[in-house]
Amino acid sequence: MDNIKTFGELKKSGYLSKSIKDELRHNLREKIKSGKPAFEGVHGFENTVIPELERAILSRHNINLLGLRGQAKTRLARKMIELLDDYIPYVTGSEINDDPFNPLSRFAKDLIAEKGDETPISWLHRNERFFEKLATPDVTVADLIGDVDPIKAANLKLSYADDRVIHFGMIPRANRCIFVINELPDLQARIQVALFNILQEGDIQIRGFKLRMPLDMQFVFTANPEDYTNRGSIVTPLKDRIGSQILTHYPQDIQIAKTITAQEAKLDNAQSESVYIPSLAKDLLEQISFEARESEFIDNKSGVSARLSITAYENLLSTAERRALLSGTDKTTLRLSDFMGVIPSITGKVELVYEGEQEGASFVAQRLINDAIHTLFPSFFPKIEKLEKQGEKTPYSDILDWFFTESGFELLDDCTDEEYKSILDSITPLDKLIEKYLPNLDKKDRNFMKEFILWGLVEYKKLSKDRVAVGYQFRDIFGSYISRL
């Protein structure tokens, strides 16, 4: 590549020009044959979205990725860069990356006609072949396609009827590139109409110019299905010209969700090394998002982004880190009470329905945490029945008896790790329950599991939990009721 600097040298090298869709298709075929993943780093789509996307690329289709927010639509589009050739040649100085074998612009055609094999050639890296535009109501045809530039006309002393006075928009400048339009329904209908011929014939129209520029592009659109009714719609003729519409989805199980969160969370080494995170805490964090997607207080049609779990994870570690810094220690273990620190990450990422607005965002966030505990509790310990025979001993009887005898305890937010452990160790029936049902539990996870049991018993109406100024107070449910009287 370093030795090829003219059109003549490019011809002698045996380089074969191909369209971007053929380029993507060829490189995808090679990846599939070699067994390498085409979209590495995108999890949970291996058997659903990615096969459909690969079929669309093999079919040379323009693509519409349809799904709720936070479903990796833009990430998938950006990953397509890796299916491009490392470098492609273009006519030096061209505004639209003219292929020297198939020039489109007046500039490139004139230059090749003048210099022939001596036409200078430059090389474009694949990372520079990705264009992205967020569709907003203020986007104009001039932004996307182009317009007449009166300053250029004045400087070059040309008539407005000369095509050399055209200032190309983003789409022509993305010739031979991947062009992504995010949130397509937000684009005004008249702007969408301007895309018809580009998708079908590759033509562009600017003012009154008779232009035929068969642009070589791979279009990828993203859209939220709720946008079709809330803010706008994709006009039917445009949908008809998009080859494949692919539906995305949220992670279907906690394990995949944990993988995504761990990959995307922005943590530094200080946080990772200073805060130990029990395995159950990671499951609990992801379960919050699953609960939110089913909650009666949240508008499920708007979606609950995967970014909720990612930012909540970052906030969770920061809560524990801050507590450790205040107590003067370098290392700490995450506590269940630290989950109160993720509430700001939840409240800003969910759209509440009327009932949720009435309850308040903070209440809904707290409810989601409690629901996650309620859901996961039977995965570790025997299910707590709503109705039990009077006097019948259950796996939790000893714990409840302890609270009835001891009148409960307070778990303060800023207590040291030693104080935290001492308080939980004083409830000896917790150890017996863990030994019986989780004999292989890692010792580092033991205190978190003890606190999880207490929160779980609260959720199943066996204990009471009240927020005090600087912590939580756990008590026997009947004792709590009597004290209120």
TORGULUM-815861 format. One record per residue (C-alpha): x, y, z; residue number from 0. Coordinates in steps of 0.5 Angstrom, whole numbers. Each point is the difference from the previous one (the first is absolute). Example, Ala and Ser with C-alpha at 12.3 -4.5 7.8 and 13.67 -1.06 7.14 Angstrom:
<drentis>
+-------+-------+-------+-----+
:     x :     y :     z :   i :
+-------+-------+-------+-----+
:    25 :    -9 :    16 :   0 :
:     2 :     7 :    -2 :   1 :
+-------+-------+-------+-----+
</drentis>
This chain:
<drentis>
+-------+-------+-------+-----+
:     x :     y :     z :   i :
+-------+-------+-------+-----+
:     0 :     0 :     0 :   0 :
:     6 :     5 :     2 :   1 :
:     3 :    -1 :    -7 :   2 :
:    -7 :     1 :    -4 :   3 :
:    -1 :     7 :    -1 :   4 :
:    -3 :     1 :    -7 :   5 :
:    -5 :    -3 :    -4 :   6 :
:     4 :    -3 :    -5 :   7 :
:     4 :    -4 :     6 :   8 :
:    -7 :    -2 :     3 :   9 :
:    -2 :    -3 :    -7 :  10 :
:     7 :    -4 :     0 :  11 :
:    -1 :    -2 :     7 :  12 :
:    -6 :    -4 :    -2 :  13 :
:    -5 :     3 :     5 :  14 :
:    -7 :    -2 :    -2 :  15 :
:    -5 :     6 :     2 :  16 :
:    -7 :    -3 :     3 :  17 :
:    -6 :     3 :     3 :  18 :
:     0 :     1 :     8 :  19 :
:    -6 :    -5 :     0 :  20 :
:     4 :    -5 :    -3 :  21 :
:     6 :     2 :     4 :  22 :
:    -4 :    -2 :     6 :  23 :
:    -3 :    -6 :    -3 :  24 :
:     7 :    -3 :    -2 :  25 :
:     3 :     2 :     7 :  26 :
:    -6 :    -3 :     4 :  27 :
:     1 :    -7 :    -4 :  28 :
:     7 :     0 :     2 :  29 :
:    -2 :     1 :     7 :  30 :
:    -5 :    -5 :     0 :  31 :
:     4 :    -6 :    -4 :  32 :
:     6 :     1 :     5 :  33 :
:    -5 :     0 :     6 :  34 :
:     2 :     7 :     3 :  35 :
:    -6 :     4 :     3 :  36 :
:    -2 :     6 :    -5 :  37 :
:    -3 :     4 :     6 :  38 :
:     5 :    -2 :     6 :  39 :
:    -2 :     4 :     6 :  40 :
:    -7 :     0 :    -1 :  41 :
:    -3 :    -5 :     5 :  42 :
:    -7 :    -3 :     0 :  43 :
:    -2 :     0 :    -7 :  44 :
:     4 :    -6 :    -3 :  45 :
:    -6 :    -4 :    -2 :  46 :
:    -5 :     6 :    -1 :  47 :
:     2 :     6 :    -3 :  48 :
:     7 :    -1 :    -2 :  49 :
:    -2 :    -6 :    -5 :  50 :
:    -5 :     5 :    -3 :  51 :
:     5 :     5 :    -1 :  52 :
:     5 :    -4 :    -3 :  53 :
:    -5 :    -2 :    -5 :  54 :
:    -2 :     7 :    -2 :  55 :
:     7 :     1 :    -1 :  56 :
:     1 :    -6 :    -4 :  57 :
:    -6 :     3 :    -4 :  58 :
:     3 :     7 :    -1 :  59 :
:    -6 :     3 :     3 :  60 :
:    -1 :     7 :     4 :  61 :
:    -2 :    -2 :     7 :  62 :
:    -4 :     3 :     5 :  63 :
:     1 :    -2 :     7 :  64 :
:    -7 :     0 :     4 :  65 :
:     0 :     0 :     8 :  66 :
:    -1 :     3 :     6 :  67 :
:     6 :     5 :     3 :  68 :
:     6 :    -3 :     3 :  69 :
:     0 :    -6 :    -5 :  70 :
:     7 :     0 :    -3 :  71 :
:    -3 :     3 :    -7 :  72 :
:     5 :     5 :    -1 :  73 :
:     6 :    -5 :     3 :  74 :
:    -2 :    -5 :    -6 :  75 :
:     0 :     6 :    -5 :  76 :
:     7 :     2 :     2 :  77 :
:     2 :    -7 :     1 :  78 :
:    -1 :    -1 :    -8 :  79 :
:     7 :     4 :    -1 :  80 :
:     4 :    -6 :     2 :  81 :
:    -3 :    -3 :    -7 :  82 :
:     3 :     5 :    -4 :  83 :
:     7 :    -1 :    -4 :  84 :
:     5 :     4 :     4 :  85 :
:     1 :     5 :    -5 :  86 :
:    -3 :     2 :    -7 :  87 :
:     3 :     5 :    -5 :  88 :
:    -3 :     6 :    -2 :  89 :
:     1 :     6 :    -4 :  90 :
:     5 :     5 :     4 :  91 :
:    -4 :     6 :     2 :  92 :
:    -7 :    -2 :    -2 :  93 :
:    -6 :     2 :     5 :  94 :
:    -4 :    -7 :    -1 :  95 :
:     6 :    -5 :     0 :  96 :
:     0 :    -1 :    -8 :  97 :
:     2 :    -7 :    -2 :  98 :
:     5 :     1 :    -5 :  99 :
:    -3 :    -5 :    -4 : 100 :
:    -7 :     3 :     0 : 101 :
:     0 :     7 :     2 : 102 :
:    -6 :     4 :     1 : 103 :
:     2 :     7 :     2 : 104 :
:     1 :     5 :    -6 : 105 :
:     7 :     1 :     4 : 106 :
:     2 :    -7 :     0 : 107 :
:    -2 :    -1 :    -8 : 108 :
:     3 :     7 :    -2 : 109 :
:     7 :    -2 :     4 : 110 :
:     0 :    -7 :    -3 : 111 :
:    -1 :     2 :    -7 : 112 :
:     5 :     5 :     1 : 113 :
:     6 :    -4 :     3 : 114 :
:    -2 :    -7 :    -2 : 115 :
:     4 :    -5 :     4 : 116 :
:     4 :     5 :     3 : 117 :
:    -6 :     2 :     4 : 118 :
:     2 :     0 :     8 : 119 :
:    -3 :    -5 :     4 : 120 :
:    -1 :     0 :     8 : 121 :
:    -3 :    -6 :     4 : 122 :
:    -6 :     0 :     5 : 123 :
:     1 :    -4 :     6 : 124 :
:    -7 :    -4 :     2 : 125 :
:     0 :     4 :     7 : 126 :
:    -2 :     6 :    -4 : 127 :
:    -5 :    -3 :    -4 : 128 :
:    -6 :     1 :     5 : 129 :
:    -4 :     6 :     0 : 130 :
:    -6 :     0 :     5 : 131 :
:    -6 :     5 :     1 : 132 :
:    -5 :     1 :     5 : 133 :
:    -7 :     2 :    -3 : 134 :
:    -3 :     6 :     3 : 135 :
:    -5 :     4 :    -2 : 136 :
:     5 :     6 :    -2 : 137 :
:     3 :    -5 :    -5 : 138 :
:     0 :     3 :    -7 : 139 :
:     1 :    -2 :    -7 : 140 :
:     6 :     4 :    -1 : 141 :
:     3 :    -3 :     6 : 142 :
:    -1 :    -7 :    -3 : 143 :
:     1 :     1 :    -7 : 144 :
:     3 :     7 :    -2 : 145 :
:    -2 :     7 :    -2 : 146 :
:     3 :     5 :    -5 : 147 :
:     5 :     4 :     4 : 148 :
:     0 :     7 :    -2 : 149 :
:     7 :     2 :     3 : 150 :
:     3 :    -6 :    -5 : 151 :
:    -3 :     3 :    -6 : 152 :
:     2 :     7 :     2 : 153 :
:     7 :    -2 :     1 : 154 :
:     1 :    -5 :    -6 : 155 :
:    -4 :     6 :    -4 : 156 :
:    -5 :    -6 :    -2 : 157 :
:    -7 :     0 :    -2 : 158 :
:    -5 :    -3 :     5 : 159 :
:    -2 :    -5 :    -6 : 160 :
:     7 :    -3 :     0 : 161 :
:     0 :    -6 :     4 : 162 :
:     7 :     2 :     3 : 163 :
:    -4 :     5 :     5 : 164 :
:    -3 :    -6 :     4 : 165 :
:     2 :    -1 :     7 : 166 :
:    -1 :    -7 :     1 : 167 :
:    -4 :    -3 :     6 : 168 :
:     2 :    -5 :     5 : 169 :
:    -3 :    -6 :    -4 : 170 :
:     4 :     1 :    -7 : 171 :
:     6 :     1 :     5 : 172 :
:    -1 :    -6 :     2 : 173 :
:     1 :    -4 :    -6 : 174 :
:     3 :    -7 :     0 : 175 :
:    -2 :     1 :     8 : 176 :
:    -5 :    -3 :     5 : 177 :
:    -5 :     5 :     1 : 178 :
:    -4 :     0 :     7 : 179 :
:    -6 :     4 :     1 : 180 :
:    -3 :    -1 :     7 : 181 :
:    -7 :     1 :     2 : 182 :
:    -2 :     0 :    -7 : 183 :
:    -8 :     1 :     2 : 184 :
:     3 :     7 :     3 : 185 :
:     2 :     2 :    -7 : 186 :
:    -6 :     5 :    -3 : 187 :
:    -4 :    -4 :    -6 : 188 :
:     3 :     5 :    -5 : 189 :
:     7 :    -2 :     2 : 190 :
:    -2 :    -7 :    -1 : 191 :
:    -2 :     1 :    -7 : 192 :
:     6 :     3 :    -2 : 193 :
:     3 :    -7 :     2 : 194 :
:    -4 :    -4 :    -5 : 195 :
:     4 :     0 :    -6 : 196 :
:     7 :     0 :     4 : 197 :
:    -2 :    -7 :     2 : 198 :
:    -3 :    -2 :    -6 : 199 :
:     4 :     3 :    -6 : 200 :
:     6 :     3 :     4 : 201 :
:    -3 :     7 :    -3 : 202 :
:     0 :     6 :     4 : 203 :
:    -3 :     7 :    -2 : 204 :
:     2 :     7 :     2 : 205 :
:    -4 :     6 :    -2 : 206 :
:    -1 :     0 :    -7 : 207 :
:     6 :    -4 :    -2 : 208 :
:     0 :    -6 :    -5 : 209 :
:     4 :    -5 :     4 : 210 :
:     1 :    -7 :     0 : 211 :
:     5 :    -3 :     5 : 212 :
:    -1 :    -7 :     1 : 213 :
:     3 :     0 :     7 : 214 :
:     3 :    -6 :     3 : 215 :
:    -2 :    -1 :     7 : 216 :
:    -3 :    -4 :     6 : 217 :
:    -6 :     3 :     3 : 218 :
:    -1 :    -2 :     7 : 219 :
:    -6 :     3 :     4 : 220 :
:    -2 :    -1 :     7 : 221 :
:    -7 :     1 :     3 : 222 :
:    -4 :    -1 :     6 : 223 :
:    -7 :    -3 :    -1 : 224 :
:    -3 :     5 :     5 : 225 :
:     2 :     6 :    -4 : 226 :
:    -5 :    -3 :    -6 : 227 :
:    -6 :     3 :     4 : 228 :
:     4 :     5 :     5 : 229 :
:     4 :     5 :    -4 : 230 :
:    -1 :    -2 :    -7 : 231 :
:     1 :    -6 :    -5 : 232 :
:     4 :    -3 :    -6 : 233 :
:    -4 :     2 :    -6 : 234 :
:    -2 :    -7 :    -4 : 235 :
:     3 :     1 :    -6 : 236 :
:     7 :     1 :     4 : 237 :
:    -1 :    -6 :     4 : 238 :
:    -2 :    -4 :    -7 : 239 :
:     7 :     2 :    -2 : 240 :
:     4 :    -3 :     6 : 241 :
:     2 :    -7 :    -2 : 242 :
:     0 :    -3 :     7 : 243 :
:    -4 :     2 :     7 : 244 :
:     3 :    -3 :     6 : 245 :
:    -3 :     0 :     7 : 246 :
:     5 :     0 :     6 : 247 :
:    -1 :    -2 :     7 : 248 :
:     2 :     1 :     7 : 249 :
:     5 :    -6 :     3 : 250 :
:    -5 :    -6 :     2 : 251 :
:     4 :    -2 :     6 : 252 :
:     4 :     3 :     6 : 253 :
:     6 :    -4 :    -3 : 254 :
:     0 :     4 :    -6 : 255 :
:    -2 :     7 :     3 : 256 :
:     6 :    -1 :     5 : 257 :
:     5 :    -1 :    -6 : 258 :
:    -2 :     6 :    -3 : 259 :
:     0 :     4 :     6 : 260 :
:     7 :    -2 :     2 : 261 :
:     2 :     2 :    -7 : 262 :
:    -3 :     7 :     0 : 263 :
:     1 :     2 :     7 : 264 :
:     5 :     6 :     0 : 265 :
:     4 :    -2 :     6 : 266 :
:     8 :     1 :     2 : 267 :
:     4 :    -4 :     4 : 268 :
:     0 :     3 :     6 : 269 :
:    -8 :    -1 :     0 : 270 :
:     1 :    -8 :    -2 : 271 :
:     6 :    -1 :     5 : 272 :
:    -4 :     3 :     6 : 273 :
:    -7 :    -2 :     0 : 274 :
:    -1 :    -8 :     0 : 275 :
:    -7 :    -1 :    -4 : 276 :
:    -3 :    -7 :     3 : 277 :
:    -3 :    -4 :    -6 : 278 :
:    -7 :     1 :     3 : 279 :
:     0 :     7 :    -1 : 280 :
:     2 :     0 :    -7 : 281 :
:    -6 :    -4 :    -1 : 282 :
:    -5 :     4 :     4 : 283 :
:     3 :     6 :    -4 : 284 :
:    -2 :    -3 :    -7 : 285 :
:    -7 :    -2 :     3 : 286 :
:    -2 :     7 :     2 : 287 :
:     0 :     1 :    -8 : 288 :
:    -4 :    -6 :    -1 : 289 :
:    -5 :     2 :     5 : 290 :
:    -1 :     7 :    -3 : 291 :
:    -2 :    -3 :    -7 : 292 :
:    -5 :    -3 :     4 : 293 :
:    -2 :     5 :     5 : 294 :
:    -7 :     3 :     0 : 295 :
:     2 :     7 :     2 : 296 :
:     5 :     0 :    -7 : 297 :
:    -2 :     2 :    -7 : 298 :
:     3 :    -7 :    -3 : 299 :
:    -2 :     3 :    -7 : 300 :
:     6 :     5 :     1 : 301 :
:     5 :    -6 :     2 : 302 :
:     5 :     0 :     6 : 303 :
:     7 :     1 :    -3 : 304 :
:     6 :    -5 :     1 : 305 :
:     3 :     7 :     3 : 306 :
:    -4 :    -1 :     6 : 307 :
:     4 :    -6 :     2 : 308 :
:     6 :     3 :    -2 : 309 :
:     0 :     7 :     4 : 310 :
:    -3 :    -3 :     6 : 311 :
:     6 :    -5 :     0 : 312 :
:     4 :     6 :     0 : 313 :
:    -4 :     4 :     5 : 314 :
:     0 :    -7 :     5 : 315 :
:     8 :     0 :     0 : 316 :
:     0 :     7 :     1 : 317 :
:    -4 :     0 :     6 : 318 :
:     4 :    -6 :     3 : 319 :
:     6 :     4 :    -2 : 320 :
:    -2 :     6 :     3 : 321 :
:    -2 :    -3 :     7 : 322 :
:     7 :    -3 :     0 : 323 :
:     3 :     6 :    -1 : 324 :
:    -4 :     3 :     6 : 325 :
:     2 :    -5 :     4 : 326 :
:     7 :     0 :    -1 : 327 :
:     1 :    -6 :    -3 : 328 :
:     3 :    -2 :    -7 : 329 :
:    -4 :    -6 :    -1 : 330 :
:    -7 :    -2 :     1 : 331 :
:    -6 :    -5 :    -2 : 332 :
:    -6 :     2 :    -3 : 333 :
:    -6 :     0 :     4 : 334 :
:    -8 :    -1 :    -2 : 335 :
:    -1 :     7 :     4 : 336 :
:     5 :     3 :    -5 : 337 :
:    -6 :    -2 :    -6 : 338 :
:    -3 :     7 :     3 : 339 :
:     5 :     3 :    -4 : 340 :
:    -2 :    -2 :    -7 : 341 :
:    -7 :     3 :     1 : 342 :
:     2 :     7 :    -4 : 343 :
:     2 :    -5 :    -6 : 344 :
:    -7 :    -3 :     0 : 345 :
:    -4 :     6 :     1 : 346 :
:     3 :     4 :    -6 : 347 :
:     0 :    -6 :    -5 : 348 :
:    -8 :    -3 :     1 : 349 :
:    -6 :     4 :    -3 : 350 :
:    -5 :    -1 :     5 : 351 :
:    -8 :    -1 :    -1 : 352 :
:    -5 :     4 :     3 : 353 :
:     0 :    -5 :     6 : 354 :
:     8 :     1 :     1 : 355 :
:    -1 :     7 :    -1 : 356 :
:    -5 :     0 :     6 : 357 :
:     5 :    -4 :     4 : 358 :
:     6 :     4 :    -1 : 359 :
:     7 :    -2 :    -4 : 360 :
:     4 :    -2 :     6 : 361 :
:    -6 :    -4 :     3 : 362 :
:     0 :    -4 :    -7 : 363 :
:     8 :    -1 :     0 : 364 :
:    -1 :    -3 :     8 : 365 :
:    -5 :    -4 :    -2 : 366 :
:     4 :    -3 :    -6 : 367 :
:     5 :    -2 :     5 : 368 :
:    -4 :    -3 :     4 : 369 :
:    -4 :    -4 :    -5 : 370 :
:     7 :    -2 :    -3 : 371 :
:     2 :    -3 :     7 : 372 :
:    -7 :    -3 :     1 : 373 :
:     1 :    -4 :    -7 : 374 :
:     7 :    -2 :     1 : 375 :
:    -1 :    -3 :     7 : 376 :
:    -4 :    -7 :    -1 : 377 :
:     7 :    -1 :    -5 : 378 :
:     4 :    -1 :     6 : 379 :
:    -5 :    -2 :     6 : 380 :
:    -7 :    -3 :     1 : 381 :
:    -6 :     3 :    -2 : 382 :
:    -3 :     4 :     5 : 383 :
:    -8 :    -2 :     0 : 384 :
:    -5 :     6 :     1 : 385 :
:    -4 :    -5 :     5 : 386 :
:     4 :    -4 :     5 : 387 :
:    -3 :    -5 :     5 : 388 :
:     0 :     3 :     7 : 389 :
:     6 :    -3 :     4 : 390 :
:     3 :    -3 :    -6 : 391 :
:     7 :     1 :     0 : 392 :
:     3 :     2 :    -7 : 393 :
:     7 :     1 :    -2 : 394 :
:     0 :     8 :     2 : 395 :
:    -3 :    -1 :     7 : 396 :
:     6 :     0 :     4 : 397 :
:     2 :     7 :    -3 : 398 :
:    -7 :     3 :     1 : 399 :
:     0 :    -3 :     7 : 400 :
:     7 :     4 :     1 : 401 :
:    -3 :     6 :    -2 : 402 :
:    -6 :    -1 :     5 : 403 :
:     5 :    -1 :     5 : 404 :
:     5 :     6 :    -1 : 405 :
:    -5 :     5 :    -3 : 406 :
:     4 :     1 :    -6 : 407 :
:     6 :     4 :    -2 : 408 :
:     3 :     6 :    -4 : 409 :
:     4 :     0 :    -6 : 410 :
:     4 :     6 :    -1 : 411 :
:     2 :     3 :    -7 : 412 :
:     7 :     2 :     3 : 413 :
:     1 :    -6 :     4 : 414 :
:     7 :    -3 :    -1 : 415 :
:     1 :    -7 :    -3 : 416 :
:     2 :    -2 :     7 : 417 :
:    -6 :     2 :     3 : 418 :
:    -5 :    -2 :    -6 : 419 :
:     3 :    -7 :     1 : 420 :
:    -1 :     0 :     7 : 421 :
:    -7 :     2 :     0 : 422 :
:    -2 :    -5 :    -5 : 423 :
:     4 :    -6 :     3 : 424 :
:    -4 :     2 :     7 : 425 :
:    -6 :    -3 :    -4 : 426 :
:     2 :    -7 :     1 : 427 :
:    -6 :    -4 :    -4 : 428 :
:     3 :     4 :    -6 : 429 :
:     6 :    -4 :     0 : 430 :
:    -4 :    -7 :     1 : 431 :
:    -5 :     2 :    -6 : 432 :
:     6 :     1 :    -5 : 433 :
:     4 :    -6 :     2 : 434 :
:    -6 :    -4 :    -1 : 435 :
:    -2 :     3 :    -7 : 436 :
:     6 :     3 :    -2 : 437 :
:     6 :    -4 :     3 : 438 :
:     5 :     1 :    -6 : 439 :
:    -1 :     8 :     0 : 440 :
:     6 :     4 :     0 : 441 :
:     2 :     3 :     7 : 442 :
:     1 :     7 :    -4 : 443 :
:    -8 :     0 :    -2 : 444 :
:    -2 :    -3 :     7 : 445 :
:    -2 :     7 :     3 : 446 :
:    -3 :     2 :    -6 : 447 :
:    -4 :    -6 :     0 : 448 :
:    -2 :     1 :     7 : 449 :
:    -3 :     7 :    -1 : 450 :
:    -3 :    -3 :    -6 : 451 :
:    -4 :    -5 :     4 : 452 :
:    -3 :     6 :     5 : 453 :
:    -2 :     4 :    -6 : 454 :
:    -3 :    -6 :    -3 : 455 :
:    -4 :    -1 :     6 : 456 :
:    -2 :     7 :     0 : 457 :
:    -3 :    -1 :    -7 : 458 :
:    -4 :    -6 :     2 : 459 :
:    -3 :     4 :     6 : 460 :
:     4 :    -4 :     5 : 461 :
:     4 :     5 :     3 : 462 :
:    -1 :     8 :     0 : 463 :
:     5 :     5 :    -3 : 464 :
:     0 :     7 :     2 : 465 :
:     5 :     6 :    -3 : 466 :
:     3 :     4 :     6 : 467 :
:     4 :     6 :    -1 : 468 :
:     7 :    -3 :    -2 : 469 :
:    -2 :    -8 :    -1 : 470 :
:    -5 :    -5 :     0 : 471 :
:    -4 :    -3 :     6 : 472 :
:    -2 :    -8 :     0 : 473 :
:    -5 :    -2 :     5 : 474 :
:    -5 :    -6 :     1 : 475 :
:    -7 :     2 :    -4 : 476 :
:    -4 :     0 :     6 : 477 :
:     4 :     3 :     5 : 478 :
:     1 :     6 :    -6 : 479 :
:    -8 :     0 :     0 : 480 :
:    -1 :     0 :     8 : 481 :
:     5 :     6 :     0 : 482 :
:    -4 :     4 :    -5 : 483 :
:    -6 :    -1 :     5 : 484 :
+-------+-------+-------+-----+
</drentis>
